[in-house]
Amino acid sequence: MTTQVNPSANSSAAFSAASGTTVDRAEIEKFSKLSQEWWDPNGKMAPLHRINPLRLQFIRDAACRKFDRNARSLNCLAGLRLLDIGCGAGLLCEPFTRLGAEVIGVDPSASNIAAAKLHAGKSHLSIDYRCTTVEDMDVRERFDIILAMEVVEHVADVGLFLDRCAAMLKPGGMMVASTLNRNWKSFALGIVAAEYVLRWLPRGTHQWDKFVTPDELARHFERYGLGITEQSGVVYNPLADKWSLSSDMDVNYMVVAEAVG
């Protein structure tokens, strides 16, 4: 199977890799154009709104198991410092703030951060939003929880990106990542169906060659002293119009990684 690759996107990624950054400029421009639509549950970001409750539950439950918290508590993440990388307009930052976490949301898109700050202000939430990248953050900062949700498949250098993330984890901390597997099924469902048939996402949102298999992700984590302790596929049931966790990791999947040894 072959897929067309955008030459300008490739040159952007190559420039990023050569300059020692994980940021792909083409990806920033792509999502910046959607900044004003992030909080519209029926707009172009509708797929994220549909899957968000499942992502929130998976992360919250994993964090409560890790830090021995009661997941039913409305303040179950109190005292934990959480970094959301590629936070967009704050779809995860806001609910985790409500659960008591000290949330820092970072995104290289100024328009995304502006949209995030505006919405948080309207919701009377105090969230530390920063227009920056992982590489440009203070190397002394540490976090109990680091999120990279639907981010890995958009960075220029997965290894360098995860290296930066691992370095910012507190001892005993955890990282949660979600991405798409790379196989014929993810091409058919994640790109052809989602972008061209169902039009859930704008065309060009994803590049199939940037998808990451679970084994590749695990090897990257191992290289930086992290091991996957939980993993789950995420599947969509069109009849019920519902996302759910599954053992099927052929397309969308999420993992929890923690320090080993």
Secondary structure by P-SEA (a helix, b strand, c coil): cbbbbcaaaaaaaaaaaaacccccaaaaaaaaaaccccccccccaaaaaaaaaaaaaaaaaaaaaaaccccccccccccbbbbbccccccaaaaaaaaaccbbbbbbccaaaaaaaaaaaaaacccccccccccccccccccccbbbbcccccccccaaaaaaaaaaaccccbbbbbbbbbbcccccccccccccccccccccccccccccccaaaaaaaaaaacccccbbbbbbbbcccccccccccccccccccccccc
